[in-house]
Amino acid sequence: MIEEKFDAIVVGAGMSGNAAAYTLASRGLKVLQLERGEYSGSKNVQGAIMYADMLEKIIPDFREDAPLERHIVEQRFWMMDDSSHTGMHYRSEDFNSDRPNRYTIVRAQFDKWFSRKVREAGATVLTETTVTELIQDAYGKVIGVRTDRRGGIVHADVVVLAEGVNGLLGTRAGLRTPPKPETVALAVKEMHFLPQEVIEARFNLRGDEGCVIEAAGTISKGMTGLAFLYTNRESVSVGIGCLVSDFAQAMESPYALLEDFKRHPSIRPLLEGSEVKEYAAHLIPEGGYRAIPELCGDGWVMVGDAAQLNNAIHREGSNLAMTSGRIAAEAIFQVKSRRDPMTKDNLILYKKMLDDSFVIKDLRKYKDMPNLLHTNSQNFFMTYPQLVSKAAQNFLHVDGTPKLDKERETTRAFVKARSRLGLIGDAFRLALAWR
Ligand SMILES: Cc1cc2nc3c(=O)[nH]c(=O)nc-3n(C[C@H](O)[C@H](O)[C@H](O)COP(=O)(O)OP(=O)(O)OC[C@H]3O[C@@H](n4cnc5c(N)ncnc54)[C@H](O)[C@@H]3O)c2cc1C
């Protein structure tokens, strides 16, 4: 395939791979990036909210030409039961700044742009090339990759594994284990196309402003899950995801869940008249801190979803992917500059730098959260949303019942649904996990 040896091979051209390849190439390293898709982004699925700060640290002037859809000015969190939603909305004019913090993007377009930047930085990017195996020397050090191209072996000092959540290569080489059903969510997503002015009218937006709705409750039928609706320029992304183990146990299908979500009386009017043009399903790593594998070894580092770096509690993934890709590249550059070999002892610098970043600090903070929500999913996703809806209705329905009686009725409903100890226990455990 290619005779020459590279300083680094990056496997995958998603958020983490592009961040790593760009950072390495722009520091003058000889980089080969391999992507199995027809083009960068062709295989990638995201909601998608992109966090500016993390991209700014890689490409400071990205706003000049990146394909951005809308900057988000309004965030809605909805707790849903079958016929209602209780919402917390936050909207601020401050989000209309010169340098907005969050944008919606369409990954197929965004990844193509990012890939062009990687090429311009000097990396060799080969698409439609699947890496089939890591090549290791007699001592287990990774020294290159085998691809599905004819004569497809290439050597490098270090291989950056940015292959996404499935991580087949890393697993095959014994560097990590396959994701467990209880640590990954399966998410399905559709793109609903609507005229720009209809989106702006329905969501109370002007120009490039965007709105996000994230929802939990009976829509996931007692499973640990979240639904979302994001506004793009001329489309609305709508999706839902739940843990794979929950789908298996409940015998529910993600497609049926998405159909129900779209039919919900709070959602249906927002999508009315739209044309569905794209449909996708993808896994999301949700095991949190405890699911993170070894991040480096002799001749390799692992970044992004491949390393399970995803903050499900805050619905962040692409920013952890970009940051881990950038930090891994910076660590590799430092090792290279010292002319040290790419051994685990030297590449551990990547782990140290990542430990000092928000990526590991945030994941460590919520290390008990995924487990708690999973174990008590019936409470968090069925009982409490129904109770909150009942309390709101009771409060808002004016029928001559004295307010004190209404308050008693609400309290009785809470006590009846969950024993007082259970309720307090859940609140206590939640507070502990959140602290
Ligand atoms: C439905 C959904 C909604 C989401 N919404 C958000 C959101 O709103 N905000 C957010 O921040 N995150 C979100 N995420 C998470 C986010 O998409 C991921 O965290 C992020 O894409 C991870 O980037 P990555 O580069 O690690 O992996 P990926 O983007 O999955 O990229 C991996 C790449 O490696 C390639 N590859 C794999 N194996 C090989 C091989 N053997 N050879 C060559 N190439 C290979 C793949 O084709 C792919 O291009 C969402 C995820 C899903 C599924």
The ligand as a Gaussian input file, in Angstrom:
#p B3LYP/6-31G(d) Opt

LIG

0 1
 C      -27.892000       9.541000      18.337000
 C      -26.671000      10.178000      18.929000
 C      -26.729000      11.491000      19.361000
 C      -25.606000      12.103000      19.903000
 N      -25.686000      13.413000      20.239000
 C      -24.593000      14.054000      20.696000
 C      -24.637000      15.452000      20.917000
 O      -25.640000      16.103000      20.678000
 N      -23.505000      16.058000      21.379000
 C      -22.356000      15.364000      21.601000
 O      -21.359000      15.978000      21.999000
 N      -22.275000      14.036000      21.374000
 C      -23.363000      13.364000      20.920000
 N      -23.285000      12.036000      20.630000
 C      -22.017000      11.326000      20.871000
 C      -21.000000      11.620000      19.769000
 O      -21.569000      11.370000      18.514000
 C      -19.758000      10.747000      19.946000
 O      -19.271000      10.882000      21.256000
 C      -18.652000      11.125000      18.964000
 O      -19.100000      10.992000      17.647000
 C      -17.432000      10.231000      19.176000
 O      -16.465000      10.536000      18.215000
 P      -15.365000       9.459000      17.840000
 O      -14.469000      10.105000      16.845000
 O      -14.745000       8.905000      19.056000
 O      -16.181000       8.259000      17.160000
 P      -17.006000       8.272000      15.806000
 O      -17.570000       9.607000      15.534000
 O      -17.936000       7.117000      15.904000
 O      -15.914000       7.986000      14.686000
 C      -15.282000       6.734000      14.529000
 C      -14.787000       6.641000      13.103000
 O      -13.929000       5.510000      12.948000
 C      -14.232000       4.858000      11.713000
 N      -13.782000       3.475000      11.861000
 C      -14.230000       2.540000      12.731000
 N      -13.559000       1.391000      12.603000
 C      -12.659000       1.586000      11.603000
 C      -11.668000       0.752000      11.011000
 N      -11.461000      -0.496000      11.441000
 N      -10.922000       1.266000       9.997000
 C      -11.119000       2.546000       9.579000
 N      -12.031000       3.373000      10.108000
 C      -12.801000       2.906000      11.119000
 C      -15.745000       5.036000      11.588000
 O      -16.178000       4.871000      10.258000
 C      -15.923000       6.470000      12.094000
 O      -15.784000       7.422000      11.068000
 C      -24.392000      11.379000      20.076000
 C      -24.327000      10.048000      19.645000
 C      -25.446000       9.451000      19.066000
 C      -25.344000       8.027000      18.601000

